[in-house]
Amino acid sequence: MKKLNLLLIFFVLFLSIQSIAFANSSYVLPYPSSMPGSIPYKVHVFIEHILKYWYFGSFSQFKYNRKYADKYLIEAKVLFEYGQYPLAIKALEKSNFYFKNESDFLVQAERENKNISEKMMLLKNASQKHIEVLEKIKKEVPEKFNWSPEKSIPYELQIRTIIDKAIKDRMQVYE
């Protein structure tokens, strides 16, 4: 009987630890698409610029910018994992750009007297997921990295500073 009670206590503790460890956002990020350097990537970037004009209206622009903020965050994550820091930073900067635009179009929709409560919740969930991914990346990458491109002058990449700025930008959604 004592063993059963002890086993039950461990089981409950295990479940509570699991729920704490996996208390992440329910927002789902997309699967990474083509990566820089490939021919399909250039096609995707071209299509991305064309689609910008297809999406009009504040909600539509919100959707467009959310899609690409997510896409470039995942691209940055994969590139950071492979040590392609300059490309990863460019992808993260693009994600930051789209994320800011996403927020701006939501504010514009509110000015147009549209009900933004559902979209705002979506933005908060996306922001939370982005922060989770960025915090994970931050733990895995060096604080600084000396990049030596071929036939150019080496320079230092302030990786953690850039990631901290991206996290700060996403936390502004909660203010």
matplotlib code that plots the C-alpha trace (Angstrom):
import matplotlib.pyplot as plt

x = [0.0, 2.9, 4.5, 1.2, 0.9, 4.5, 4.1, 0.9, 2.8, 5.6, 3.1, 1.3, 4.7, 5.7, 2.5, 2.8, 6.4, 5.4, 2.6, 5.1, 7.7, 5.3, 3.3, 4.1, 2.0, -0.5, 0.4, 1.9, 4.7, 5.0, 7.4, 10.6, 10.5, 13.4, 16.5, 18.8, 21.2, 18.7, 16.9, 13.4, 14.3, 14.8, 11.5, 9.8, 11.2, 10.0, 6.5, 6.6, 7.1, 4.3, 1.9, 2.4, 0.1, -2.4, -3.2, -5.0, -7.0, -5.8, -6.9, -5.5, -2.2, -2.1, -2.4, 0.3, 2.7, 2.0, 2.7, 6.1, 7.1, 6.6, 8.4, 11.5, 11.6, 11.7, 14.3, 16.4, 16.1, 17.3, 20.2, 21.3, 21.2, 23.6, 25.9, 25.0, 24.9, 24.9, 22.1, 20.2, 20.5, 19.1, 16.2, 15.6, 15.6, 13.1, 10.9, 11.2, 10.1, 7.1, 6.2, 6.2, 4.1, 1.7, 1.1, 0.8, -1.9, -3.8, -3.7, -4.9, -7.8, -8.7, -8.7, -11.1, -13.5, -13.0, -13.3, -9.7, -10.2, -9.7, -6.7, -5.2, -5.4, -3.8, -1.0, -0.4, -0.2, 2.2, 4.3, 4.5, 5.6, 8.1, 9.5, 9.8, 11.7, 14.0, 14.7, 15.7, 17.9, 19.5, 20.6, 22.2, 24.1, 27.3, 26.9, 29.2, 30.7, 33.6, 32.6, 35.3, 33.8, 36.0, 37.9, 36.4, 37.2, 36.1, 33.5, 31.8, 28.2, 26.4, 24.0, 22.6, 21.9, 20.0, 18.0, 17.3, 16.0, 13.7, 12.3, 11.8, 9.9, 7.6, 7.0, 5.6, 2.4, 1.6, 2.0]
y = [0.0, 2.3, 1.6, 2.4, 5.7, 6.5, 5.6, 7.7, 10.7, 10.3, 10.0, 13.2, 15.1, 13.8, 15.1, 18.5, 18.8, 17.9, 20.5, 23.1, 22.2, 22.1, 25.2, 26.8, 28.8, 26.9, 29.0, 26.9, 28.2, 27.1, 24.4, 26.1, 26.6, 27.0, 28.6, 31.3, 30.2, 28.0, 28.8, 28.3, 30.8, 33.5, 32.6, 32.8, 36.2, 37.5, 36.1, 37.6, 41.1, 40.5, 39.3, 42.4, 44.2, 41.4, 41.8, 45.1, 46.3, 46.3, 42.7, 41.4, 43.2, 41.9, 38.3, 38.9, 40.3, 37.6, 35.0, 36.4, 37.3, 33.6, 32.4, 34.5, 33.6, 29.9, 30.7, 32.5, 29.6, 27.1, 29.3, 29.9, 26.2, 25.7, 28.5, 30.7, 33.8, 36.6, 35.0, 34.2, 37.8, 39.1, 36.6, 37.8, 41.4, 40.6, 38.8, 41.9, 44.1, 42.0, 41.7, 45.4, 45.9, 43.3, 45.3, 48.5, 47.1, 45.9, 49.5, 50.8, 48.3, 49.6, 53.2, 52.0, 50.9, 47.2, 44.6, 43.5, 41.3, 38.0, 39.3, 40.8, 37.4, 35.9, 38.5, 37.9, 34.1, 34.6, 37.0, 34.5, 31.7, 34.0, 34.9, 31.2, 30.4, 33.4, 32.5, 29.0, 30.4, 32.8, 30.0, 28.1, 30.8, 32.7, 36.2, 37.6, 36.1, 37.2, 36.8, 36.6, 36.8, 35.9, 38.9, 41.3, 42.7, 40.6, 42.1, 41.2, 40.2, 41.1, 38.1, 38.3, 42.0, 41.5, 38.6, 40.7, 43.5, 41.1, 39.8, 43.3, 44.2, 41.2, 42.0, 45.4, 43.6, 43.1, 46.8]
z = [0.0, 0.8, -2.5, -4.3, -2.5, -3.3, -6.9, -7.1, -5.6, -8.1, -11.0, -9.9, -9.6, -13.0, -14.6, -12.9, -14.0, -17.6, -17.6, -16.5, -19.0, -21.9, -21.0, -24.4, -26.7, -28.8, -31.8, -34.6, -36.7, -40.3, -41.6, -43.0, -46.7, -49.1, -47.7, -48.9, -51.7, -53.5, -56.7, -55.2, -52.5, -55.1, -56.6, -53.2, -52.5, -55.9, -55.2, -51.8, -53.2, -55.8, -53.2, -51.1, -53.7, -53.7, -50.0, -49.5, -46.5, -42.9, -42.0, -45.2, -44.7, -41.1, -42.4, -45.0, -42.5, -39.9, -42.5, -43.4, -39.8, -39.0, -42.2, -41.6, -37.9, -38.8, -41.4, -38.9, -36.4, -38.9, -40.1, -36.5, -35.9, -38.8, -37.8, -40.7, -38.5, -41.1, -43.1, -39.8, -38.7, -42.0, -41.7, -38.2, -39.2, -42.0, -39.4, -37.1, -40.0, -40.8, -37.1, -36.7, -39.8, -38.5, -35.3, -37.3, -39.5, -36.5, -35.0, -38.4, -38.3, -34.9, -36.2, -38.9, -36.1, -36.9, -34.2, -33.6, -30.5, -32.4, -34.4, -31.2, -29.5, -32.5, -32.4, -28.7, -29.3, -32.2, -30.1, -27.3, -29.7, -31.3, -27.9, -27.0, -30.2, -29.7, -26.1, -27.2, -30.0, -27.5, -25.3, -28.2, -30.0, -29.0, -27.6, -30.3, -33.4, -35.6, -39.2, -41.8, -45.3, -48.2, -49.7, -47.2, -43.8, -40.8, -38.5, -35.2, -35.1, -31.9, -32.0, -28.5, -28.8, -32.0, -30.5, -27.4, -29.6, -31.4, -28.1, -26.9, -30.1, -29.6, -25.9, -26.9, -27.9, -24.2, -23.4]

ax = plt.figure().add_subplot(projection="3d")
ax.plot(x, y, z, "-o")
ax.set_aspect("equal")
plt.show()
